[in-house]
Amino acid sequence: DGIATERIFLHQYKEAQKRGMVKLIKAYSMYALTQVEEERNGCHFDEDTARDESNILNQQTLPILDIIAPIAAKYWDTRLPPFAVGSSEQCSILLFGGPKKAVVKKATGDRYGPKAARAGQLKYKNVPVVVQVEGLGVKPSPGTKGKKEGIYSIPDVKLLELAESKDKDISSLCSSIIEYRKLKKLISTYYEGSLKFLRGNLIHHSYNNCDVDTGRLSCTAINAQNQPSNVKHLFTSRYGDEGMIVEFDFSQLEVVVQAWLADCPKMLKDIHNGIDFHCKRLAYAE
């Protein structure tokens, strides 16, 4: 493997020399080295706090389920297992109506013999059926038909629209589904999702330099580039009270670089005076 890697590198280096890209590659090599160090060192993650907060969030879903359950019971077919709000398919059937496969017990006509524990009782067998659920009768949005017959996707925009419905059942159900989805996404993606990649007390995320069509950097296992503000406190210093986590960002970096390259006195003056260029452009647009 080492020999093959060396051969590939030497071939790429010669090609880079022909194309005049050596300086650019050297600059990006330092950038890549930083990524490697970050991946190797990992991020310190507060496991105990994450588990405690995940449990609290799961508890917060219970009152929401208590609101959904009686509404679902009114429109859900009793031959089916209890309605599961976490299932997109079942949400579609409950709102719009549709078919749902189920297994029901049907009598065979035979009875158990005299020596059986159920002597004289009828025998039953499981029979697969398709149950047509009427649901709440809501009309699905155009272009949301799914791969399964009679099943539709329910985008958040549709749920928000239905949450304003004059029908109390529709309004209450859709409002509750929105809240439930928010909590479960937070739990599954940012709490349970992070804990899944925990090694000791560190998460070793992975940067991807070639996976995005636009050429931008992406990150997996976990997505360290996109953590919501209410989760960031779980990433703590590995040095305890003696360490700290610092967050910083460049302000209007593209504009600053543009002003520097153009050597534009007006732009440079505005930057030094703290002018927000995004607001300034909007002002001119109006």
Phi, psi and chi 1 to 4 in degrees:
 res  aa     phi    psi   chi1   chi2   chi3   chi4
   1 ASP       -  -40.0  -72.5  -14.8      -      -
   2 GLY   -63.4  -41.9      -      -      -      -
   3 ILE   -65.7  -43.1  -65.7  172.6      -      -
   4 ALA   -63.2  -41.1      -      -      -      -
   5 THR   -63.7  -41.0  -57.9      -      -      -
   6 GLU   -63.4  -43.0 -177.3 -175.3   16.3      -
   7 ARG   -63.1  -42.9  -73.1  176.7  177.5  174.3
   8 ILE   -63.1  -43.3  -67.4  169.4      -      -
   9 PHE   -61.9  -46.9  166.1   74.4      -      -
  10 LEU   -62.8  -39.5  -68.1  172.8      -      -
  11 HIS   -65.4  -43.4  176.8   76.2      -      -
  12 GLN   -65.7  -36.4  -69.9  177.5  -27.1      -
  13 TYR   -65.0  -43.4 -173.1   75.5      -      -
  14 LYS   -61.0  -42.1  -72.9 -179.4 -179.1  178.4
  15 GLU   -65.0  -39.1 -170.8   64.9   27.1      -
  16 ALA   -64.7  -38.2      -      -      -      -
  17 GLN   -62.3  -41.8  -75.1  179.5  -44.2      -
  18 LYS   -62.0  -37.7  -69.5  179.3 -175.6  177.5
  19 ARG   -91.4   -0.5  -59.7 -171.9 -176.9 -167.9
  20 GLY    67.2   36.8      -      -      -      -
  21 MET  -110.1    7.9  -64.1  174.0   63.1      -
  22 VAL   -62.8  -44.9  174.7      -      -      -
  23 LYS   -61.3  -41.7  -72.8 -175.0  178.0  179.6
  24 LEU   -63.3  -42.3  179.3   64.5      -      -
  25 ILE   -64.5  -40.9  -70.1  172.5      -      -
  26 LYS   -62.2  -41.0  -75.1 -177.5  177.1  179.4
  27 ALA   -62.4  -43.2      -      -      -      -
  28 TYR   -75.3  -20.9  -90.6   84.9      -      -
  29 SER   -65.2  -38.9  -66.6      -      -      -
  30 MET   -64.6  -38.4  -66.2  -57.0  -64.3      -
  31 TYR   -63.3  -43.7  164.9   69.4      -      -
  32 ALA   -67.3  -36.0      -      -      -      -
  33 LEU   -63.1  -39.3 -179.4   60.2      -      -
  34 THR   -60.5  -43.1  -58.7      -      -      -
  35 GLN   -61.2  -44.0  -67.7  178.2   18.6      -
  36 VAL   -61.1  -43.1  171.0      -      -      -
  37 GLU   -63.6  -41.1  -75.5  -64.9  -52.0      -
  38 GLU   -64.3  -42.5  -72.1 -176.7   27.3      -
  39 GLU   -65.3  -41.9  -69.7  176.6   -4.2      -
  40 ARG   -68.5  -44.1 -175.8  176.5   68.9   85.8
  41 ASN   -74.0  -33.3  -68.0  -29.6      -      -
  42 GLY    73.6  175.6      -      -      -      -
  43 CYS  -110.6  131.8  -61.8      -      -      -
  44 HIS   -74.1  130.9 -171.0  -88.4      -      -
  45 PHE  -125.5  132.4 -168.7   75.3      -      -
  46 ASP   -81.4   89.5 -170.5  -18.2      -      -
  47 GLU   -63.2  -45.9  179.6 -179.3    1.4      -
  48 ASP   -60.5  -46.5  -67.8  -22.1      -      -
  49 THR   -64.4  -39.2  -58.2      -      -      -
  50 ALA   -61.8  -43.7      -      -      -      -
  51 ARG   -66.8  -40.8  -65.7 -167.6 -176.0  -80.8
  52 ASP   -62.9  -46.1  -70.8  -17.1      -      -
  53 GLU   -70.1  -34.0  -69.1 -176.6    4.0      -
  54 SER   -62.7  -41.9  179.6      -      -      -
  55 ASN   -63.8  -40.0  -70.6  -26.0      -      -
  56 ILE   -63.2  -43.5  -68.3  169.8      -      -
  57 LEU   -65.1  -39.0  -69.3  171.5      -      -
  58 ASN   -63.2  -37.1  -86.6  -51.1      -      -
  59 GLN   -64.0  -33.9  -70.6  -64.8  -43.1      -
  60 GLN   -68.9  -19.0  -69.5  176.5   10.3      -
  61 THR   -77.7  -19.9   65.0      -      -      -
  62 LEU   -63.8  -47.2  -61.5  179.9      -      -
  63 PRO   -60.4  -31.8  -20.7   31.9      -      -
  64 ILE   -66.8  -42.8  -60.2  173.3      -      -
  65 LEU   -63.9  -32.9  -65.4  175.4      -      -
  66 ASP   -66.1  -29.5  -70.8  -20.6      -      -
  67 ILE   -76.1  -40.6  -64.3  171.6      -      -
  68 ILE   -71.1  -40.5  -67.2  172.1      -      -
  69 ALA   -53.9  -52.0      -      -      -      -
  70 PRO   -66.8  -31.0   20.2  -30.4      -      -
  71 ILE   -69.0  -45.8  -59.7  172.5      -      -
  72 ALA   -62.0  -38.7      -      -      -      -
  73 ALA   -61.5  -30.0      -      -      -      -
  74 LYS   -71.4  -28.4  -71.2  167.7   63.2  175.9
  75 TYR  -118.0   -5.3  -57.5   94.6      -      -
  76 TRP   -92.2  143.9 -162.5 -116.1      -      -
  77 ASP   -77.3  132.2 -162.8  -69.2      -      -
  78 THR   -68.2  -16.4   54.6      -      -      -
  79 ARG   -76.0  -12.1  -69.6  172.1  -68.6  176.3
  80 LEU   -96.1  157.2  -62.4  172.3      -      -
  81 PRO   -59.8  160.8  -20.5   31.3      -      -
  82 PRO   -53.5  145.5  -25.1   33.7      -      -
  83 PHE   -60.8  135.1  172.2   72.7      -      -
  84 ALA  -115.7  109.9      -      -      -      -
  85 VAL   -65.3  -22.5   66.7      -      -      -
  86 GLY   -74.9   -8.4      -      -      -      -
  87 SER   -94.6  117.8  166.4      -      -      -
  88 SER   -62.5  -37.0  -61.9      -      -      -
  89 GLU   -63.3  -45.4  178.3 -178.7  -42.4      -
  90 GLN   -69.2  -33.3  -67.7 -170.8   28.1      -
  91 CYS   -63.8  -40.3  -74.8      -      -      -
  92 SER   -61.6  -46.2  168.4      -      -      -
  93 ILE   -64.9  -40.3  -67.0  170.9      -      -
  94 LEU   -66.8  -40.6 -178.2   61.5      -      -
  95 LEU   -79.1  -48.2  -79.7  171.5      -      -
  96 PHE  -101.2  -14.1  -48.0  125.9      -      -
  97 GLY    83.3  159.8      -      -      -      -
  98 GLY   156.2  175.7      -      -      -      -
  99 PRO   -84.7  146.5   30.9  -33.1      -      -
 100 LYS  -141.5  123.9  177.1   64.3  178.8  171.2
 101 LYS   -70.9  142.7  -68.7 -178.5  179.8  179.2
 102 ALA  -150.9  169.7      -      -      -      -
 103 VAL  -121.9  123.8  175.6      -      -      -
 104 VAL  -119.6  155.3  -62.4      -      -      -
 105 LYS   -91.6  129.3  -69.6 -176.5  179.0  -67.4
 106 LYS  -126.7  142.3  -73.9 -167.5  174.5 -178.8
 107 ALA   -69.0  138.5      -      -      -      -
 108 THR   -86.2  -16.9   62.2      -      -      -
 109 GLY    97.5  -16.3      -      -      -      -
 110 ASP   -91.2  162.2  -61.8  -32.5      -      -
 111 ARG  -125.4  157.0  -66.1 -178.5 -179.3  -85.9
 112 TYR   -70.4  146.0  -72.5   97.7      -      -
 113 GLY   -69.4  170.1      -      -      -      -
 114 PRO   -64.7  -22.2   21.1  -32.2      -      -
 115 LYS   -92.0   -6.9  -65.6 -177.8  178.7 -179.4
 116 ALA   -77.7  155.6      -      -      -      -
 117 ALA   -61.9  -30.0      -      -      -      -
 118 ARG  -105.3   40.9  -60.4  178.9 -178.5  178.2
 119 ALA   -49.2  127.9      -      -      -      -
 120 GLY    85.0  -12.3      -      -      -      -
 121 GLN   -80.8  153.9  -64.9 -178.1   25.0      -
 122 LEU   -68.3  146.3  -77.6  170.4      -      -
 123 LYS   -92.0  143.6  -71.1 -176.1  176.7 -179.6
 124 TYR  -124.0  157.3  -69.2   84.6      -      -
 125 LYS  -137.6  152.8   66.0  176.6 -179.9  178.7
 126 ASN   -78.9  128.6  -69.4  -29.5      -      -
 127 VAL  -125.1  124.1  179.2      -      -      -
 128 PRO   -72.1  134.8   24.0  -30.6      -      -
 129 VAL  -137.5  165.0  -64.6      -      -      -
 130 VAL  -113.3  117.1  176.2      -      -      -
 131 VAL   -96.8  127.5  176.9      -      -      -
 132 GLN   -93.6  110.1 -174.5   65.2   34.5      -
 133 VAL   -91.4  130.7  179.8      -      -      -
 134 GLU   -73.8  -37.8  -66.3  -60.6  -36.7      -
 135 GLY    67.2 -161.0      -      -      -      -
 136 LEU   -86.8   -6.1  -78.2   91.0      -      -
 137 GLY    77.6   21.2      -      -      -      -
 138 VAL   -74.3  145.0  176.2      -      -      -
 139 LYS   -86.6  127.1  -69.8 -175.5  178.7 -179.4
 140 PRO   -69.6  157.4   24.2  -31.9      -      -
 141 SER   -73.2  148.0  -60.5      -      -      -
 142 PRO   -59.8  142.2  -20.5   31.5      -      -
 143 GLY    78.3   12.9      -      -      -      -
 144 THR  -108.7   10.3   58.1      -      -      -
 145 LYS   -64.3  130.8 -172.7  175.9 -178.8 -179.5
 146 GLY   -87.8 -176.5      -      -      -      -
 147 LYS   -70.5  -34.1  -67.5 -179.1 -179.8  179.1
 148 LYS   -80.6  140.7  -73.4 -172.2  178.3 -179.2
 149 GLU   -61.8  129.0 -174.3   64.4   31.0      -
 150 GLY    81.5    4.8      -      -      -      -
 151 ILE  -110.8  136.1  -56.1  -59.8      -      -
 152 TYR  -127.4  148.0  -61.7   85.2      -      -
 153 SER   -77.2  153.7   61.3      -      -      -
 154 ILE  -125.2   89.1  -44.1  172.6      -      -
 155 PRO   -65.5  159.3   21.7  -30.2      -      -
 156 ASP   -58.9  -33.2  -70.3  -19.2      -      -
 157 VAL   -61.0  -39.8  173.9      -      -      -
 158 LYS   -67.2  -42.0 -177.8   67.3  173.9  178.7
 159 LEU   -63.2  -41.6  -73.4  173.4      -      -
 160 LEU   -63.4  -38.1  -72.3  168.3      -      -
 161 GLU   -64.8  -45.3  174.5 -167.7  -37.3      -
 162 LEU   -70.5  -26.6  -65.6  172.9      -      -
 163 ALA   -64.3  -19.4      -      -      -      -
 164 GLU   -94.4    6.0  -58.9  -63.4  -35.0      -
 165 SER   -62.8  149.4  171.1      -      -      -
 166 LYS   -75.1  -20.8  -67.1 -179.1 -179.8  179.5
 167 ASP   -72.7  118.2 -174.0  -60.0      -      -
 168 LYS   -61.8  -40.2  -70.3 -176.1  178.2  179.7
 169 ASP   -64.5  -45.1  -76.9  -13.0      -      -
 170 ILE   -64.6  -47.2  -66.1  174.0      -      -
 171 SER   -60.8  -48.5  174.8      -      -      -
 172 SER   -66.1  -41.3 -178.1      -      -      -
 173 LEU   -64.0  -48.7  176.5   66.1      -      -
 174 CYS   -68.4  -38.0  -68.1      -      -      -
 175 SER   -61.0  -40.7  -61.9      -      -      -
 176 SER   -69.6  -38.5  -61.1      -      -      -
 177 ILE   -62.8  -40.9  -69.4  174.0      -      -
 178 ILE   -59.7  -48.3  -69.3  169.2      -      -
 179 GLU   -64.8  -40.1  -68.3  -55.6  -48.3      -
 180 TYR   -64.2  -44.8 -177.8   84.5      -      -
 181 ARG   -61.0  -42.6  -78.6 -175.8  174.1 -178.0
 182 LYS   -58.5  -48.3  -74.8 -180.0 -178.7  176.6
 183 LEU   -65.8  -44.6  -74.5  172.3      -      -
 184 LYS   -67.9  -33.8  -66.6  -54.7  -73.0 -174.8
 185 LYS   -66.9  -42.7 -179.0  177.9 -179.2  179.3
 186 LEU   -60.4  -43.3 -171.3   60.4      -      -
 187 ILE   -68.3  -52.3  -65.6  166.2      -      -
 188 SER   -71.7  -37.8   61.6      -      -      -
 189 THR   -83.9  -45.6  -56.4      -      -      -
 190 TYR  -104.1  -22.2  -61.7  107.9      -      -
 191 TYR  -100.8  -69.0  -76.7   89.4      -      -
 192 GLU   -63.0  -36.1  -65.8  174.7   -4.4      -
 193 GLY   -62.6  -38.8      -      -      -      -
 194 SER   -73.7  -42.2  -63.9      -      -      -
 195 LEU   -61.1  -30.7  -70.4  167.0      -      -
 196 LYS   -63.2  -29.5 -178.3  172.4   65.2  176.0
 197 PHE  -100.1    8.2  -67.1  104.3      -      -
 198 LEU   -72.9  129.2 -159.2   59.8      -      -
 199 ARG  -124.0  106.0  -60.0  -67.5  179.5  -92.4
 200 GLY    70.8 -117.4      -      -      -      -
 201 ASN  -119.8   22.8   53.8   10.9      -      -
 202 LEU  -123.8  148.4  -62.1  172.6      -      -
 203 ILE  -114.8  120.7  -65.7  176.0      -      -
 204 HIS  -100.3   88.3  -61.7  -86.9      -      -
 205 HIS   -70.3  167.3   52.1  -81.1      -      -
 206 SER  -127.0  122.9  177.7      -      -      -
 207 TYR   -86.4  141.8  -73.4  114.9      -      -
 208 ASN  -120.1  114.8  -50.2  -53.8      -      -
 209 ASN   -91.3  -14.8  -69.6  -80.3      -      -
 210 CYS  -126.8   12.1  -55.4      -      -      -
 211 ASP   -92.6  -16.4  -74.6   -1.6      -      -
 212 VAL  -103.5  131.9 -177.8      -      -      -
 213 ASP   -59.7  -33.0  -68.6  -21.0      -      -
 214 THR   -75.9   -9.1   59.3      -      -      -
 215 GLY    88.1   -0.1      -      -      -      -
 216 ARG   -78.0  161.5  -60.2 -174.4   71.1  176.6
 217 LEU   -78.5  138.8 -176.7   68.3      -      -
 218 SER  -125.8  170.6   68.0      -      -      -
 219 CYS  -145.6  136.0 -172.9      -      -      -
 220 THR  -130.7  164.2   52.3      -      -      -
 221 ALA    51.6   54.3      -      -      -      -
 222 ILE  -102.1 -179.8   56.1  172.6      -      -
 223 ASN   -80.9   85.1 -174.0   -1.4      -      -
 224 ALA   -69.5  -13.5      -      -      -      -
 225 GLN   -82.0  -15.3  -67.0  175.3  -66.9      -
 226 ASN  -138.9   74.6 -174.8   25.7      -      -
 227 GLN  -109.6  128.1  -67.2  -68.6  -48.9      -
 228 PRO   -63.9  156.2   20.7  -29.9      -      -
 229 SER   -61.0  -31.2   56.7      -      -      -
 230 ASN   -82.2    7.0   53.9  -14.5      -      -
 231 VAL  -119.7  -19.1  173.6      -      -      -
 232 LYS   -59.3  -27.8  -72.7 -178.3  179.5  179.4
 233 HIS   -66.0  -13.8   65.9  -80.6      -      -
 234 LEU   -75.6  -18.1  -63.2  173.3      -      -
 235 PHE   -91.0  109.6  -65.3   89.8      -      -
 236 THR  -119.3  168.2   56.5      -      -      -
 237 SER   -72.6  137.6  171.7      -      -      -
 238 ARG   -71.4  -10.1   70.6 -168.6   68.4 -148.7
 239 TYR   -97.4   12.4  -56.8  109.5      -      -
 240 GLY    64.7 -138.1      -      -      -      -
 241 ASP   -67.3  -20.1  -66.3  -23.0      -      -
 242 GLU   -83.3  -12.2  -64.8 -179.8    3.7      -
 243 GLY  -108.6  178.5      -      -      -      -
 244 MET  -154.0  158.2   65.6  176.3   65.3      -
 245 ILE  -106.4  127.7  -63.0  -68.7      -      -
 246 VAL  -113.7  131.5  178.8      -      -      -
 247 GLU  -118.0  127.6 -178.8  178.4   -0.6      -
 248 PHE  -144.0  158.0   63.0   91.0      -      -
 249 ASP  -148.5  148.8 -169.5   11.0      -      -
 250 PHE   -79.0  136.1  -69.2  105.3      -      -
 251 SER   -93.6  120.2  177.3      -      -      -
 252 GLN    52.9   46.1  -54.3 -176.4  109.0      -
 253 LEU   -57.8  -43.7  178.8   60.4      -      -
 254 GLU   -61.1  -41.0  -65.1   89.0  -12.3      -
 255 VAL   -67.0  -41.1  177.2      -      -      -
 256 VAL   -62.0  -45.3  173.4      -      -      -
 257 VAL   -63.9  -42.2  172.2      -      -      -
 258 GLN   -60.9  -44.0 -175.3 -178.5   22.3      -
 259 ALA   -64.3  -39.2      -      -      -      -
 260 TRP   -68.2  -44.3  176.3   69.0      -      -
 261 LEU   -66.7  -38.9  -70.0  173.9      -      -
 262 ALA   -81.3  -16.5      -      -      -      -
 263 ASP    52.7   45.2 -164.3   19.7      -      -
 264 CYS   -86.9  113.5  174.5      -      -      -
 265 PRO   -57.6  -40.3  -21.6   32.7      -      -
 266 LYS   -65.1  -45.8  177.0   60.5  177.8  171.7
 267 MET   -65.2  -43.5  -70.0 -179.1   71.9      -
 268 LEU   -62.0  -39.2  -68.5  168.6      -      -
 269 LYS   -64.2  -43.7 -177.9  179.8  178.5 -178.7
 270 ASP   -62.7  -38.8  -75.5  -13.1      -      -
 271 ILE   -64.1  -45.7  -69.9  168.9      -      -
 272 HIS   -64.1  -28.1  -75.7  -60.9      -      -
 273 ASN   -89.2    3.4  -70.3  -25.6      -      -
 274 GLY    74.9   24.4      -      -      -      -
 275 ILE   -71.2  135.6  -59.7  -64.1      -      -
 276 ASP   -86.4  110.0 -171.7  -40.3      -      -
 277 PHE   -68.0  -30.0  -83.2   78.1      -      -
 278 HIS   -65.7  -43.4  -57.7  -60.3      -      -
 279 CYS   -66.8  -37.0  -67.9      -      -      -
 280 LYS   -64.9  -42.2 -172.4  172.0 -177.4  176.9
 281 ARG   -64.7  -40.8  -86.2 -165.1  -70.3  -92.9
 282 LEU   -63.8  -37.9  -73.7  172.6      -      -
 283 ALA   -62.1  -41.5      -      -      -      -
 284 TYR   -68.1  -35.4  -81.2  117.0      -      -
 285 ALA   -65.2  -36.6      -      -      -      -
 286 GLU   -72.1      -  -67.9  174.9   -3.9      -
